[in-house]
Amino acid sequence: MKVALVYDRVNKWGGAERVLLALHKLFPEAPLYTAVYDKKKAPWADVFDIKVSFLQKFPFAIHHELYAPLMPLAFESFNFDEFDLVISVTSEAAKGILTKPQTKHICYMLTPTRYLWSGYKEYFKNPILRFISKPIVWYLRRWDKIVSERPDEYIAISEEVKSRIAKYYGRKASVVYPPADSIKHKVDSIKQNDYFLIVSRLVSYKRIDLAIKAFNKLKLPLRIVGAGAQMRKLRGMAGPTVEFLGNLTDKELVRYYSECRALVFPGFEDFGLTILEAQGFGKPVIAFRAGGALETVIEGKTGIFFNEQSAESLEETVKQFNKLEFDPKVCIDQARRFGFEQFKINFMKRIEGVLK
């Protein structure tokens, strides 16, 4: 069976990229097709045979936002006639590839394009930007809806994403949770420090800002792992107890997961791999009560929720957290339910069903 993988763009590192590496373990010979590839920002991708679109030759191609209207054409330009199966991993345009009837297409959906659908109001808060971008958004929404019919089957990364696929695309999906055990670690001799931890890309919808506001007021130590467009703004907000660590290697990240008091997860996420990574180290999670967190945190046993996406609500919940105790073993057992072997079994079952 000849398999190809397709992904929106290879120019960053996060949970979706860990999903790609898990699929690479299942299909090590599969090439990876993508719109643009930035080797400097994506050293993790050197294990793949990468095929890029014509956009790679455009000036400033790594700034993919400049060419959003051309993304549909970029993915439609690929030819998959030699493959039996194509797996698109996407939150944007990669599901829009064209395949002939003999080539099956499974879309492993991270979420329907956030800035077009569920996150439109958040991305286009500025009324001037909303007005200027209206024709492009209309065009992309129309294309997105049309090409949502192209995959033979949808697999969602969570029940939250499954419901969005039904809402925005009118398609049914099964759920296969991504593996959350890619960071190798030992949990024998965990040393605990006083700090709380965030592991995230620093972009607006992750809501790192409200965590900074809460911990400024609480005067409790908060360590933030990750980088992104909001780095400068967030640094400007941070008080003396908030420290930015930038991007870390998995080896470096092990230390911070091992030693933190808890992971803080303030965003409304599609799934949230870091929630399970933290629990894999025996650490509880303080999460906003929404999205994928509801599927991975056992309230009162592996974490605690705050109900409003505000600094005040998070602040009160951290105070409550400080009065509670959590059993590291229960956290570890919860994370093990989302391991690679279970992912492999579930994903291959879905593939077998499509290829019958």
C-alpha positions as CSV (number, residue, x, y, z in Angstrom):
1,M,0.0,0.0,0.0
2,K,1.5,3.4,-1.1
3,V,0.6,6.1,1.4
4,A,1.1,9.9,1.3
5,L,0.7,12.5,4.0
6,V,-0.5,16.0,3.5
7,Y,-0.2,18.9,5.9
8,D,-1.0,22.6,5.6
9,R,2.5,24.1,6.1
10,V,5.7,22.9,7.7
11,N,7.0,26.0,9.4
12,K,6.4,25.6,13.2
13,W,6.4,23.2,16.1
14,G,3.4,22.2,18.2
15,G,0.8,19.5,18.9
16,A,-0.1,19.0,15.2
17,E,3.5,18.4,14.4
18,R,3.7,15.6,17.0
19,V,0.7,14.0,15.3
20,L,2.6,14.0,12.0
21,L,5.6,12.3,13.6
22,A,3.2,9.7,15.0
23,L,1.9,9.0,11.5
24,H,5.5,8.8,10.3
25,K,6.0,6.0,12.7
26,L,3.0,4.2,11.2
27,F,4.0,5.0,7.6
28,P,7.8,5.7,7.5
29,E,8.0,5.6,3.7
30,A,5.2,8.1,3.2
31,P,6.2,11.4,1.6
32,L,4.8,14.6,3.1
33,Y,3.2,17.1,0.8
34,T,2.8,20.7,2.0
35,A,2.3,24.3,0.8
36,V,5.5,25.7,2.2
37,Y,8.5,24.4,4.1
38,D,10.8,26.4,6.4
39,K,13.8,24.2,7.3
40,K,15.0,26.5,10.0
41,K,11.7,26.7,11.9
42,A,10.9,23.0,11.4
43,P,14.0,20.9,12.0
44,W,11.7,18.1,13.2
45,A,10.6,17.5,9.6
46,D,14.0,16.3,8.3
47,V,12.7,12.7,8.8
48,F,10.3,13.2,5.9
49,D,10.6,13.2,2.1
50,I,9.0,16.6,1.7
51,K,7.2,17.7,-1.5
52,V,6.4,21.4,-1.6
53,S,3.9,23.4,-3.8
54,F,4.7,26.1,-6.3
55,L,4.3,28.6,-3.4
56,Q,7.7,27.7,-2.1
57,K,9.3,29.7,-5.0
58,F,7.3,32.8,-4.1
59,P,9.0,35.7,-2.3
60,F,8.5,35.5,1.5
61,A,6.8,32.1,1.0
62,I,7.4,31.2,4.6
63,H,5.0,34.0,5.6
64,H,2.1,31.8,4.4
65,E,-0.6,34.4,5.5
66,L,0.4,36.6,2.5
67,Y,-0.7,33.8,0.1
68,A,-3.9,32.6,1.8
69,P,-6.0,33.1,-1.3
70,L,-3.6,30.9,-3.3
71,M,-3.6,28.0,-0.8
72,P,-6.6,26.2,-2.5
73,L,-4.7,26.2,-5.8
74,A,-1.5,25.0,-4.1
75,F,-3.1,21.9,-2.8
76,E,-5.2,21.2,-5.9
77,S,-1.9,21.2,-7.9
78,F,-0.5,18.1,-6.3
79,N,-0.9,14.7,-8.1
80,F,-1.6,11.6,-6.0
81,D,-2.4,9.1,-8.8
82,E,0.4,6.7,-7.7
83,F,-0.9,6.4,-4.1
84,D,-3.5,4.0,-2.7
85,L,-4.2,6.2,0.4
86,V,-3.6,9.8,1.2
87,I,-4.0,11.1,4.8
88,S,-4.4,14.8,5.2
89,V,-3.7,16.3,8.6
90,T,-5.2,19.7,8.6
91,S,-6.9,22.7,10.1
92,E,-6.8,24.7,6.8
93,A,-6.5,23.8,3.1
94,A,-4.8,20.4,2.9
95,K,-8.2,18.6,2.8
96,G,-8.8,20.3,-0.6
97,I,-6.4,17.9,-2.5
98,L,-7.8,16.2,-5.6
99,T,-7.7,12.4,-5.8
100,K,-9.1,9.9,-8.3
101,P,-11.5,7.2,-7.2
102,Q,-8.8,4.5,-6.9
103,T,-7.0,6.7,-4.3
104,K,-8.7,6.9,-0.9
105,H,-8.5,10.1,1.1
106,I,-8.8,10.2,4.9
107,C,-8.8,13.6,6.5
108,Y,-7.4,13.6,10.1
109,M,-9.1,16.9,11.1
110,L,-7.4,19.1,13.7
111,T,-10.3,21.5,13.4
112,P,-12.3,23.2,10.7
113,T,-10.3,26.3,9.7
114,R,-10.5,28.4,12.9
115,Y,-10.3,31.9,11.3
116,L,-13.1,31.1,8.9
117,W,-15.5,29.4,11.3
118,S,-15.3,28.9,15.1
119,G,-12.7,31.7,15.7
120,Y,-13.8,34.2,13.1
121,K,-14.9,36.9,15.5
122,E,-11.7,36.5,17.5
123,Y,-9.4,36.8,14.5
124,F,-11.3,39.7,13.0
125,K,-12.1,41.9,16.0
126,N,-10.9,45.0,14.2
127,P,-13.9,46.3,12.2
128,I,-11.6,47.8,9.5
129,L,-9.8,44.5,9.1
130,R,-13.1,42.6,9.0
131,F,-14.4,44.9,6.3
132,I,-11.2,44.7,4.1
133,S,-10.9,40.9,4.4
134,K,-14.6,40.2,3.8
135,P,-14.2,39.2,0.1
136,I,-11.3,36.9,0.8
137,V,-13.1,35.3,3.8
138,W,-16.2,34.8,1.6
139,Y,-14.1,33.2,-1.1
140,L,-12.2,30.9,1.3
141,R,-15.4,29.9,3.2
142,R,-17.1,29.0,0.0
143,W,-14.1,26.9,-1.2
144,D,-13.7,25.3,2.3
145,K,-17.3,24.2,2.3
146,I,-17.1,22.8,-1.3
147,V,-13.8,20.8,-0.6
148,S,-15.1,19.5,2.7
149,E,-16.9,16.9,0.5
150,R,-13.7,15.6,-1.0
151,P,-12.3,13.3,1.8
152,D,-13.7,9.8,1.8
153,E,-13.7,9.8,5.5
154,Y,-13.1,12.2,8.4
155,I,-11.3,11.3,11.6
156,A,-11.5,13.9,14.3
157,I,-8.9,14.4,17.0
158,S,-11.6,14.9,19.7
159,E,-15.3,14.9,20.3
160,E,-15.1,18.7,20.2
161,V,-13.7,18.6,16.7
162,K,-16.2,16.0,15.6
163,S,-19.1,18.3,16.6
164,R,-17.5,21.2,14.6
165,I,-17.1,19.0,11.5
166,A,-20.9,18.2,11.7
167,K,-21.7,21.9,12.3
168,Y,-19.6,23.5,9.6
169,Y,-19.3,20.8,7.0
170,G,-22.3,18.6,7.6
171,R,-20.1,15.5,7.6
172,K,-19.9,12.6,10.1
173,A,-16.6,11.8,11.7
174,S,-15.2,9.1,14.0
175,V,-12.8,10.1,16.8
176,V,-9.2,8.9,17.2
177,Y,-7.3,10.7,19.9
178,P,-3.7,11.7,19.1
179,P,-0.9,9.9,21.0
180,A,0.3,11.9,24.0
181,D,3.4,9.9,25.0
182,S,5.9,11.2,22.5
183,I,8.0,12.9,25.2
184,K,10.2,10.1,26.7
185,H,10.6,10.5,30.4
186,K,11.0,8.7,33.8
187,V,8.6,9.6,36.6
188,D,10.5,7.8,39.4
189,S,12.2,10.7,41.1
190,I,10.0,13.7,40.5
191,K,11.1,16.8,42.4
192,Q,8.5,19.5,42.8
193,N,9.1,23.2,42.7
194,D,6.6,26.0,43.4
195,Y,6.1,27.2,39.9
196,F,3.2,26.7,37.6
197,L,3.8,25.9,33.9
198,I,2.3,26.8,30.5
199,V,3.5,25.0,27.3
200,S,2.0,26.7,24.3
201,R,2.5,28.7,21.1
202,L,2.2,32.3,22.0
203,V,-0.8,33.3,19.8
204,S,-3.9,35.1,20.7
205,Y,-6.5,32.3,20.9
206,K,-4.3,30.4,23.4
207,R,-5.2,33.2,26.0
208,I,-1.8,33.3,27.7
209,D,-2.6,36.9,28.5
210,L,-5.2,36.1,31.1
211,A,-2.9,33.6,32.8
212,I,-0.2,36.3,33.1
213,K,-2.8,38.8,34.5
214,A,-3.9,36.2,37.1
215,F,-0.4,35.2,38.2
216,N,0.7,38.9,38.3
217,K,-2.0,39.4,40.9
218,L,-1.4,36.2,42.8
219,K,2.4,36.9,42.8
220,L,3.0,33.2,42.1
221,P,5.8,31.9,39.9
222,L,4.7,31.0,36.3
223,R,7.0,29.6,33.7
224,I,6.0,29.9,30.0
225,V,7.5,27.5,27.4
226,G,7.0,28.4,23.7
227,A,7.3,31.2,21.2
228,G,5.0,33.0,18.8
229,A,3.6,36.3,17.4
230,Q,2.5,37.6,20.8
231,M,5.9,37.1,22.6
232,R,6.7,40.9,22.8
233,K,3.1,41.8,23.9
234,L,3.0,39.1,26.6
235,R,6.5,40.0,27.9
236,G,5.3,43.6,28.3
237,M,2.4,42.4,30.4
238,A,4.4,40.1,32.6
239,G,5.3,40.9,36.2
240,P,8.4,39.7,38.1
241,T,7.0,36.2,38.9
242,V,6.5,35.3,35.2
243,E,9.4,33.9,33.2
244,F,9.5,33.1,29.5
245,L,11.7,30.1,28.5
246,G,11.2,30.2,24.7
247,N,11.1,27.0,22.7
248,L,12.8,24.0,24.5
249,T,13.9,20.6,23.3
250,D,12.0,17.6,24.6
251,K,14.9,16.8,26.9
252,E,14.7,20.3,28.4
253,L,10.9,20.2,28.6
254,V,11.1,17.0,30.7
255,R,12.6,18.9,33.6
256,Y,9.9,21.6,33.6
257,Y,7.0,19.1,33.4
258,S,8.7,17.0,36.2
259,E,9.2,19.9,38.6
260,C,6.1,22.1,38.1
261,R,3.2,22.1,40.5
262,A,0.6,22.1,37.7
263,L,0.0,22.9,34.1
264,V,-2.1,25.9,33.4
265,F,-4.3,25.7,30.3
266,P,-6.3,28.9,29.6
267,G,-7.3,28.3,26.0
268,F,-10.4,26.8,24.4
269,E,-8.6,24.1,22.5
270,D,-9.5,21.4,20.0
271,F,-7.7,18.7,22.0
272,G,-4.7,19.9,24.0
273,L,-1.8,17.5,23.9
274,T,0.1,19.3,26.7
275,I,-2.7,18.5,29.1
276,L,-1.9,14.8,28.7
277,E,1.8,15.3,28.6
278,A,1.7,17.0,32.0
279,Q,-0.5,14.2,33.4
280,G,2.1,11.7,32.1
281,F,4.5,13.3,34.5
282,G,2.0,12.9,37.4
283,K,1.0,16.6,37.3
284,P,-2.5,17.9,37.5
285,V,-4.0,20.6,35.2
286,I,-5.8,23.8,35.8
287,A,-7.9,24.3,32.6
288,F,-10.6,26.4,31.1
289,R,-13.9,24.3,31.2
290,A,-14.3,23.9,27.4
291,G,-13.1,22.0,24.3
292,G,-10.8,19.1,24.4
293,A,-9.9,19.6,28.1
294,L,-13.3,18.2,29.0
295,E,-12.2,14.9,27.4
296,T,-8.8,14.6,29.0
297,V,-9.0,16.0,32.5
298,I,-10.9,14.1,35.3
299,E,-12.2,16.9,37.5
300,G,-11.1,16.7,41.1
301,K,-8.7,13.8,40.3
302,T,-6.3,14.9,37.5
303,G,-7.1,18.6,37.5
304,I,-9.6,21.4,38.1
305,F,-11.5,23.7,35.8
306,F,-12.2,27.4,35.8
307,N,-15.6,28.4,34.4
308,E,-15.1,31.8,32.8
309,Q,-12.3,32.6,30.3
310,S,-11.1,35.5,32.5
311,A,-8.1,36.3,34.7
312,E,-10.4,36.7,37.7
313,S,-11.9,33.2,37.2
314,L,-8.5,31.6,36.8
315,E,-7.2,33.5,39.8
316,E,-9.9,32.1,42.1
317,T,-9.4,28.6,40.7
318,V,-5.7,28.7,41.4
319,K,-6.5,29.7,45.0
320,Q,-8.8,26.7,45.2
321,F,-6.2,24.5,43.6
322,N,-3.7,25.4,46.4
323,K,-6.1,23.8,49.0
324,L,-6.4,20.5,47.1
325,E,-4.2,17.4,46.7
326,F,-3.8,15.2,43.6
327,D,-2.5,11.7,43.3
328,P,0.3,11.6,40.7
329,K,-0.5,7.9,39.9
330,V,-4.0,8.8,38.9
331,C,-2.7,11.5,36.6
332,I,-0.2,9.0,35.0
333,D,-2.9,6.3,34.5
334,Q,-5.1,8.9,32.8
335,A,-2.3,9.8,30.4
336,R,-1.6,6.2,29.6
337,R,-5.1,5.8,28.1
338,F,-3.9,8.1,25.3
339,G,-0.6,6.3,24.4
340,F,0.8,5.6,20.9
341,E,-0.2,1.9,20.9
342,Q,-3.9,2.8,21.4
343,F,-3.6,5.4,18.7
344,K,-2.1,2.9,16.3
345,I,-4.8,0.3,16.9
346,N,-7.7,2.9,16.6
347,F,-6.2,4.6,13.5
348,M,-5.4,1.4,11.6
349,K,-9.0,0.2,12.3
350,R,-10.4,3.3,10.6
351,I,-8.0,2.8,7.6
352,E,-9.1,-0.8,7.2
353,G,-12.7,0.3,7.2
354,V,-12.1,2.8,4.4
355,L,-10.0,0.4,2.2
356,K,-12.6,-2.4,2.4
